[in-house]
Amino acid sequence: MGRRGIMLVVSSPSGAGKTTLTRNLIETEERITLSVSVTTRARRASEIEGVHYHFISMRQFEIMRDSGQLLEWAEVHGNCYGTPREAVETALSEGRDVLFDIDWQGTRQLFETMRKDVVSVFVLPPSAAELKARLERRAEDSEEIIVKRLRNAAEEIAHWSEYDYVLVNRDLDKSFLRLRSILTAERLKRVHGTDMDGFVGSLLDELKALAP
Ligand code: 5GP
């Protein structure tokens, strides 16, 4: 029997470095794909349809949500976001891991429905000032939206202790190594129900033959 994939969930307030960390992980690791969410928010200039998000209307979102096509969904910063179910279930059953960049509300829903598959990581910024500076450097949002995102950061951070792992992102390279270590360790943990059972069975047979 093949191995079932892991659902690796990474949450953080906007600007804590989560997008860079998750992008690096996808580029470096094999056998892991990013879950592309649907959203009703407007596309930013740097974003590509189908890569960063599927940008859809509120009407399309409601149809997907009401017909059970979303694994989880939430309203964040006044827009709706959701995880399309089908792509995730296909990947997991084929033994591929799936990376999710979703908020605490979505993580909670995945915990409720798929706890055994989920490994969750929360990324904290090193300080409030650094978080603000990162949002300003990105320069893609208006001042009004940045203030809104800072207010929402406090709400998001309040849920840090619900996660399996917490990283304080002081140094991107170090945080990335830690995130990779989490994935490696969790992959090694999930050996039951895989080819390992057969391997250990043969090993025991061989030992019995050597020392009856
Ligand atoms: P942004 O608009 O900056 O891309 O994302 C805003 C927030 O929405 C981020 O915290 C991100 O993790 C979260 N988010 C993105 N996609 C989803 C999703 O499919 N479900 C949930 N629950 N949150 C999401």
py3Dmol code that shows the C-alpha trace and the ligand (Angstrom):
import py3Dmol

protein = """\
ATOM      1  CA  MET A   1       0.000   0.000   0.000  1.00  0.00           C
ATOM      2  CA  GLY A   2       1.280   3.481  -0.890  1.00  0.00           C
ATOM      3  CA  ARG A   3       1.835   6.326   1.482  1.00  0.00           C
ATOM      4  CA  ARG A   4      -0.811   9.030   1.943  1.00  0.00           C
ATOM      5  CA  GLY A   5       0.396  12.615   1.573  1.00  0.00           C
ATOM      6  CA  ILE A   6       0.703  15.152   4.382  1.00  0.00           C
ATOM      7  CA  MET A   7      -1.260  18.397   4.547  1.00  0.00           C
ATOM      8  CA  LEU A   8       1.330  20.980   5.597  1.00  0.00           C
ATOM      9  CA  VAL A   9      -0.461  24.143   6.699  1.00  0.00           C
ATOM     10  CA  VAL A  10       1.493  27.383   7.138  1.00  0.00           C
ATOM     11  CA  SER A  11      -0.236  30.416   8.646  1.00  0.00           C
ATOM     12  CA  SER A  12       0.981  33.860   9.663  1.00  0.00           C
ATOM     13  CA  PRO A  13      -0.111  37.475   9.438  1.00  0.00           C
ATOM     14  CA  SER A  14       0.581  39.032   6.010  1.00  0.00           C
ATOM     15  CA  GLY A  15       4.168  40.243   5.822  1.00  0.00           C
ATOM     16  CA  ALA A  16       5.754  37.721   8.206  1.00  0.00           C
ATOM     17  CA  GLY A  17       7.598  36.027   5.346  1.00  0.00           C
ATOM     18  CA  LYS A  18       5.278  33.073   4.877  1.00  0.00           C
ATOM     19  CA  THR A  19       4.976  33.435   1.097  1.00  0.00           C
ATOM     20  CA  THR A  20       8.756  33.381   0.588  1.00  0.00           C
ATOM     21  CA  LEU A  21       9.126  30.378   2.894  1.00  0.00           C
ATOM     22  CA  THR A  22       6.399  28.372   1.209  1.00  0.00           C
ATOM     23  CA  ARG A  23       7.618  29.274  -2.289  1.00  0.00           C
ATOM     24  CA  ASN A  24      11.153  28.148  -1.386  1.00  0.00           C
ATOM     25  CA  LEU A  25       9.825  24.899   0.005  1.00  0.00           C
ATOM     26  CA  ILE A  26       7.929  24.116  -3.210  1.00  0.00           C
ATOM     27  CA  GLU A  27      11.036  24.887  -5.286  1.00  0.00           C
ATOM     28  CA  THR A  28      13.377  22.804  -3.131  1.00  0.00           C
ATOM     29  CA  GLU A  29      11.339  19.787  -2.131  1.00  0.00           C
ATOM     30  CA  GLU A  30       9.974  17.160  -4.438  1.00  0.00           C
ATOM     31  CA  ARG A  31       6.625  15.447  -3.973  1.00  0.00           C
ATOM     32  CA  ILE A  32       4.937  18.551  -2.531  1.00  0.00           C
ATOM     33  CA  THR A  33       2.513  20.826  -4.344  1.00  0.00           C
ATOM     34  CA  LEU A  34       0.932  24.111  -3.345  1.00  0.00           C
ATOM     35  CA  SER A  35      -2.830  24.217  -2.916  1.00  0.00           C
ATOM     36  CA  VAL A  36      -4.040  27.129  -5.061  1.00  0.00           C
ATOM     37  CA  SER A  37      -6.967  28.793  -3.282  1.00  0.00           C
ATOM     38  CA  VAL A  38      -9.915  30.577  -4.800  1.00  0.00           C
ATOM     39  CA  THR A  39     -10.449  34.175  -3.695  1.00  0.00           C
ATOM     40  CA  THR A  40     -12.879  37.014  -4.325  1.00  0.00           C
ATOM     41  CA  ARG A  41     -10.178  39.642  -3.689  1.00  0.00           C
ATOM     42  CA  ALA A  42      -8.799  41.715  -6.593  1.00  0.00           C
ATOM     43  CA  ARG A  43      -5.588  40.437  -8.207  1.00  0.00           C
ATOM     44  CA  ARG A  44      -2.400  42.312  -7.272  1.00  0.00           C
ATOM     45  CA  ALA A  45      -0.168  43.451 -10.144  1.00  0.00           C
ATOM     46  CA  SER A  46       2.440  40.771  -9.377  1.00  0.00           C
ATOM     47  CA  GLU A  47      -0.035  37.908  -9.156  1.00  0.00           C
ATOM     48  CA  ILE A  48      -0.850  35.359 -11.842  1.00  0.00           C
ATOM     49  CA  GLU A  49      -4.247  33.696 -12.212  1.00  0.00           C
ATOM     50  CA  GLY A  50      -3.990  29.982 -11.418  1.00  0.00           C
ATOM     51  CA  VAL A  51      -0.540  30.345  -9.812  1.00  0.00           C
ATOM     52  CA  HIS A  52      -1.133  32.532  -6.760  1.00  0.00           C
ATOM     53  CA  TYR A  53      -4.923  32.197  -6.672  1.00  0.00           C
ATOM     54  CA  HIS A  54      -7.908  31.467  -8.836  1.00  0.00           C
ATOM     55  CA  PHE A  55      -9.605  34.869  -8.854  1.00  0.00           C
ATOM     56  CA  ILE A  56     -13.363  34.370  -8.891  1.00  0.00           C
ATOM     57  CA  SER A  57     -16.536  36.371  -8.340  1.00  0.00           C
ATOM     58  CA  MET A  58     -18.598  36.268  -5.146  1.00  0.00           C
ATOM     59  CA  ARG A  59     -21.303  34.403  -7.062  1.00  0.00           C
ATOM     60  CA  GLN A  60     -18.832  31.709  -8.213  1.00  0.00           C
ATOM     61  CA  PHE A  61     -17.479  31.466  -4.668  1.00  0.00           C
ATOM     62  CA  GLU A  62     -20.937  30.906  -3.233  1.00  0.00           C
ATOM     63  CA  ILE A  63     -21.650  28.162  -5.774  1.00  0.00           C
ATOM     64  CA  MET A  64     -18.401  26.349  -4.896  1.00  0.00           C
ATOM     65  CA  ARG A  65     -18.980  26.730  -1.152  1.00  0.00           C
ATOM     66  CA  ASP A  66     -22.624  25.650  -1.246  1.00  0.00           C
ATOM     67  CA  SER A  67     -21.981  22.611  -3.437  1.00  0.00           C
ATOM     68  CA  GLY A  68     -19.253  21.241  -1.137  1.00  0.00           C
ATOM     69  CA  GLN A  69     -16.363  21.972  -3.513  1.00  0.00           C
ATOM     70  CA  LEU A  70     -14.328  23.701  -0.791  1.00  0.00           C
ATOM     71  CA  LEU A  71     -12.415  21.822   1.907  1.00  0.00           C
ATOM     72  CA  GLU A  72     -12.477  24.938   4.062  1.00  0.00           C
ATOM     73  CA  TRP A  73     -13.208  28.610   3.556  1.00  0.00           C
ATOM     74  CA  ALA A  74     -12.998  31.892   5.446  1.00  0.00           C
ATOM     75  CA  GLU A  75     -13.513  35.610   5.175  1.00  0.00           C
ATOM     76  CA  VAL A  76     -10.218  37.459   5.613  1.00  0.00           C
ATOM     77  CA  HIS A  77      -9.764  41.259   5.338  1.00  0.00           C
ATOM     78  CA  GLY A  78     -13.322  41.458   3.940  1.00  0.00           C
ATOM     79  CA  ASN A  79     -12.694  38.996   1.078  1.00  0.00           C
ATOM     80  CA  CYS A  80     -13.553  35.319   0.787  1.00  0.00           C
ATOM     81  CA  TYR A  81     -10.912  32.612   0.386  1.00  0.00           C
ATOM     82  CA  GLY A  82     -11.300  28.859   0.046  1.00  0.00           C
ATOM     83  CA  THR A  83      -9.434  25.640  -0.709  1.00  0.00           C
ATOM     84  CA  PRO A  84     -10.739  23.626  -3.677  1.00  0.00           C
ATOM     85  CA  ARG A  85     -11.310  20.063  -2.484  1.00  0.00           C
ATOM     86  CA  GLU A  86     -10.635  17.954  -5.549  1.00  0.00           C
ATOM     87  CA  ALA A  87      -6.984  18.831  -6.244  1.00  0.00           C
ATOM     88  CA  VAL A  88      -6.072  18.195  -2.599  1.00  0.00           C
ATOM     89  CA  GLU A  89      -7.766  14.817  -2.352  1.00  0.00           C
ATOM     90  CA  THR A  90      -6.180  13.626  -5.599  1.00  0.00           C
ATOM     91  CA  ALA A  91      -2.691  14.678  -4.464  1.00  0.00           C
ATOM     92  CA  LEU A  92      -3.009  13.074  -1.019  1.00  0.00           C
ATOM     93  CA  SER A  93      -4.274   9.774  -2.385  1.00  0.00           C
ATOM     94  CA  GLU A  94      -1.383   9.700  -4.851  1.00  0.00           C
ATOM     95  CA  GLY A  95       1.066  10.118  -1.972  1.00  0.00           C
ATOM     96  CA  ARG A  96       1.977  13.726  -2.723  1.00  0.00           C
ATOM     97  CA  ASP A  97       2.164  16.248   0.128  1.00  0.00           C
ATOM     98  CA  VAL A  98       0.168  19.459  -0.138  1.00  0.00           C
ATOM     99  CA  LEU A  99       1.206  22.852   1.200  1.00  0.00           C
ATOM    100  CA  PHE A 100      -1.494  25.303   2.340  1.00  0.00           C
ATOM    101  CA  ASP A 101      -1.073  29.039   2.851  1.00  0.00           C
ATOM    102  CA  ILE A 102      -4.297  29.614   4.777  1.00  0.00           C
ATOM    103  CA  ASP A 103      -5.391  31.500   7.887  1.00  0.00           C
ATOM    104  CA  TRP A 104      -6.264  30.227  11.389  1.00  0.00           C
ATOM    105  CA  GLN A 105      -9.963  29.836  10.558  1.00  0.00           C
ATOM    106  CA  GLY A 106      -9.176  27.485   7.675  1.00  0.00           C
ATOM    107  CA  THR A 107      -6.617  25.573   9.750  1.00  0.00           C
ATOM    108  CA  ARG A 108      -9.233  25.007  12.425  1.00  0.00           C
ATOM    109  CA  GLN A 109     -11.643  23.565   9.854  1.00  0.00           C
ATOM    110  CA  LEU A 110      -8.962  21.214   8.486  1.00  0.00           C
ATOM    111  CA  PHE A 111      -8.157  20.116  12.053  1.00  0.00           C
ATOM    112  CA  GLU A 112     -11.811  19.254  12.566  1.00  0.00           C
ATOM    113  CA  THR A 113     -12.216  17.245   9.376  1.00  0.00           C
ATOM    114  CA  MET A 114      -8.744  15.837   8.600  1.00  0.00           C
ATOM    115  CA  ARG A 115      -6.694  16.053  11.834  1.00  0.00           C
ATOM    116  CA  LYS A 116      -4.544  12.997  11.119  1.00  0.00           C
ATOM    117  CA  ASP A 117      -3.396  14.386   7.767  1.00  0.00           C
ATOM    118  CA  VAL A 118      -2.637  17.911   8.999  1.00  0.00           C
ATOM    119  CA  VAL A 119       0.686  19.306  10.237  1.00  0.00           C
ATOM    120  CA  SER A 120       0.413  23.001  11.083  1.00  0.00           C
ATOM    121  CA  VAL A 121       3.089  25.676  11.356  1.00  0.00           C
ATOM    122  CA  PHE A 122       2.640  29.265  12.515  1.00  0.00           C
ATOM    123  CA  VAL A 123       5.153  31.903  11.388  1.00  0.00           C
ATOM    124  CA  LEU A 124       5.601  34.936  13.673  1.00  0.00           C
ATOM    125  CA  PRO A 125       7.306  38.192  12.655  1.00  0.00           C
ATOM    126  CA  PRO A 126      10.311  39.205  14.811  1.00  0.00           C
ATOM    127  CA  SER A 127       8.564  42.466  15.852  1.00  0.00           C
ATOM    128  CA  ALA A 128       5.582  44.669  15.068  1.00  0.00           C
ATOM    129  CA  ALA A 129       7.858  47.342  13.538  1.00  0.00           C
ATOM    130  CA  GLU A 130       9.441  44.778  11.211  1.00  0.00           C
ATOM    131  CA  LEU A 131       6.012  43.515  10.152  1.00  0.00           C
ATOM    132  CA  LYS A 132       4.947  47.062   9.226  1.00  0.00           C
ATOM    133  CA  ALA A 133       8.211  47.684   7.367  1.00  0.00           C
ATOM    134  CA  ARG A 134       7.755  44.489   5.343  1.00  0.00           C
ATOM    135  CA  LEU A 135       4.219  45.434   4.374  1.00  0.00           C
ATOM    136  CA  GLU A 136       5.410  48.896   3.303  1.00  0.00           C
ATOM    137  CA  ARG A 137       8.340  47.479   1.326  1.00  0.00           C
ATOM    138  CA  ARG A 138       5.923  45.321  -0.598  1.00  0.00           C
ATOM    139  CA  ALA A 139       4.268  48.596  -1.655  1.00  0.00           C
ATOM    140  CA  GLU A 140       1.393  46.800  -3.305  1.00  0.00           C
ATOM    141  CA  ASP A 141      -1.286  47.856  -0.888  1.00  0.00           C
ATOM    142  CA  SER A 142      -2.557  51.318   0.020  1.00  0.00           C
ATOM    143  CA  GLU A 143      -1.791  52.853   3.434  1.00  0.00           C
ATOM    144  CA  GLU A 144      -5.378  52.187   4.467  1.00  0.00           C
ATOM    145  CA  ILE A 145      -5.049  48.470   3.641  1.00  0.00           C
ATOM    146  CA  ILE A 146      -1.708  48.258   5.475  1.00  0.00           C
ATOM    147  CA  VAL A 147      -3.343  49.631   8.643  1.00  0.00           C
ATOM    148  CA  LYS A 148      -6.149  47.102   8.227  1.00  0.00           C
ATOM    149  CA  ARG A 149      -3.636  44.265   7.795  1.00  0.00           C
ATOM    150  CA  LEU A 150      -1.758  45.347  10.947  1.00  0.00           C
ATOM    151  CA  ARG A 151      -4.992  45.246  12.924  1.00  0.00           C
ATOM    152  CA  ASN A 152      -5.751  41.814  11.523  1.00  0.00           C
ATOM    153  CA  ALA A 153      -2.219  40.637  12.352  1.00  0.00           C
ATOM    154  CA  ALA A 154      -2.997  40.867  16.053  1.00  0.00           C
ATOM    155  CA  GLU A 155      -6.099  38.741  15.557  1.00  0.00           C
ATOM    156  CA  GLU A 156      -4.203  36.118  13.543  1.00  0.00           C
ATOM    157  CA  ILE A 157      -1.281  35.996  16.008  1.00  0.00           C
ATOM    158  CA  ALA A 158      -3.701  35.381  18.896  1.00  0.00           C
ATOM    159  CA  HIS A 159      -4.178  31.842  17.492  1.00  0.00           C
ATOM    160  CA  TRP A 160      -0.487  30.849  17.410  1.00  0.00           C
ATOM    161  CA  SER A 161      -0.834  28.283  20.190  1.00  0.00           C
ATOM    162  CA  GLU A 162      -3.353  26.192  18.211  1.00  0.00           C
ATOM    163  CA  TYR A 163      -0.532  25.152  15.849  1.00  0.00           C
ATOM    164  CA  ASP A 164       1.775  22.119  16.008  1.00  0.00           C
ATOM    165  CA  TYR A 165       4.929  24.202  15.360  1.00  0.00           C
ATOM    166  CA  VAL A 166       5.836  27.889  15.724  1.00  0.00           C
ATOM    167  CA  LEU A 167       8.675  29.695  13.928  1.00  0.00           C
ATOM    168  CA  VAL A 168       9.837  33.240  14.694  1.00  0.00           C
ATOM    169  CA  ASN A 169      11.059  34.468  11.325  1.00  0.00           C
ATOM    170  CA  ARG A 170      14.124  36.528  12.315  1.00  0.00           C
ATOM    171  CA  ASP A 171      16.289  35.091   9.554  1.00  0.00           C
ATOM    172  CA  LEU A 172      14.752  33.738   6.368  1.00  0.00           C
ATOM    173  CA  ASP A 173      17.450  31.099   5.733  1.00  0.00           C
ATOM    174  CA  LYS A 174      17.218  29.718   9.270  1.00  0.00           C
ATOM    175  CA  SER A 175      13.420  29.685   9.213  1.00  0.00           C
ATOM    176  CA  PHE A 176      13.501  27.887   5.882  1.00  0.00           C
ATOM    177  CA  LEU A 177      15.823  25.184   7.256  1.00  0.00           C
ATOM    178  CA  ARG A 178      13.466  24.739  10.183  1.00  0.00           C
ATOM    179  CA  LEU A 179      10.422  24.453   7.951  1.00  0.00           C
ATOM    180  CA  ARG A 180      12.213  21.819   5.854  1.00  0.00           C
ATOM    181  CA  SER A 181      13.167  19.936   9.014  1.00  0.00           C
ATOM    182  CA  ILE A 182       9.528  19.865  10.091  1.00  0.00           C
ATOM    183  CA  LEU A 183       8.494  18.400   6.744  1.00  0.00           C
ATOM    184  CA  THR A 184      11.300  15.818   6.830  1.00  0.00           C
ATOM    185  CA  ALA A 185      10.499  14.718  10.382  1.00  0.00           C
ATOM    186  CA  GLU A 186       6.768  14.468   9.704  1.00  0.00           C
ATOM    187  CA  ARG A 187       7.418  12.426   6.565  1.00  0.00           C
ATOM    188  CA  LEU A 188       9.590  10.033   8.565  1.00  0.00           C
ATOM    189  CA  LYS A 189       6.928   9.753  11.258  1.00  0.00           C
ATOM    190  CA  ARG A 190       4.254   8.471   8.872  1.00  0.00           C
ATOM    191  CA  VAL A 191       5.627   5.036   8.034  1.00  0.00           C
ATOM    192  CA  HIS A 192       2.732   2.826   9.083  1.00  0.00           C
ATOM    193  CA  GLY A 193       0.558   1.533   6.285  1.00  0.00           C
ATOM    194  CA  THR A 194       3.366   1.992   3.764  1.00  0.00           C
ATOM    195  CA  ASP A 195       5.969  -0.281   2.177  1.00  0.00           C
ATOM    196  CA  MET A 196       7.798  -0.116   5.524  1.00  0.00           C
ATOM    197  CA  ASP A 197       5.439  -2.777   6.926  1.00  0.00           C
ATOM    198  CA  GLY A 198       6.550  -5.180   4.207  1.00  0.00           C
ATOM    199  CA  PHE A 199      10.202  -4.253   4.675  1.00  0.00           C
ATOM    200  CA  VAL A 200      10.098  -4.933   8.425  1.00  0.00           C
ATOM    201  CA  GLY A 201       8.222  -8.191   7.842  1.00  0.00           C
ATOM    202  CA  SER A 202      10.988  -9.465   5.526  1.00  0.00           C
ATOM    203  CA  LEU A 203      13.676  -8.234   7.921  1.00  0.00           C
ATOM    204  CA  LEU A 204      12.123 -10.265  10.750  1.00  0.00           C
ATOM    205  CA  ASP A 205      11.845 -13.356   8.506  1.00  0.00           C
ATOM    206  CA  GLU A 206      15.525 -13.049   7.612  1.00  0.00           C
ATOM    207  CA  LEU A 207      16.521 -12.664  11.263  1.00  0.00           C
ATOM    208  CA  LYS A 208      14.496 -15.749  12.149  1.00  0.00           C
ATOM    209  CA  ALA A 209      16.319 -17.706   9.453  1.00  0.00           C
ATOM    210  CA  LEU A 210      19.704 -16.518  10.756  1.00  0.00           C
ATOM    211  CA  ALA A 211      18.910 -17.171  14.413  1.00  0.00           C
ATOM    212  CA  PRO A 212      15.989 -19.611  14.680  1.00  0.00           C
TER     213      PRO A 212
END
"""
ligand_1 = """\
24
5GP
P -3.608 37.658 0.851
O -4.820 38.444 0.466
O -2.556 38.504 1.499
O -3.074 36.832 -0.276
O -4.081 36.601 1.960
C -4.732 37.022 3.106
C -4.871 35.879 4.064
O -5.776 34.898 3.549
C -3.566 35.140 4.339
O -3.432 35.006 5.753
C -3.769 33.799 3.721
O -3.094 32.790 4.446
C -5.262 33.618 3.814
N -5.765 32.666 2.811
C -5.380 32.527 1.535
N -6.045 31.528 0.932
C -6.861 30.990 1.865
C -7.792 29.904 1.867
O -8.004 29.205 0.871
N -8.439 29.660 3.025
C -8.232 30.390 4.164
N -8.895 30.042 5.248
N -7.372 31.413 4.189
C -6.685 31.724 3.073
"""
view = py3Dmol.view(width=600, height=400)
view.addModel(protein, "pdb")
view.setStyle({"model": 0}, {"cartoon": {"style": "trace"}})
view.addModel(ligand_1, "xyz")
view.setStyle({"model": 1}, {"stick": {}})
view.zoomTo()
view.show()
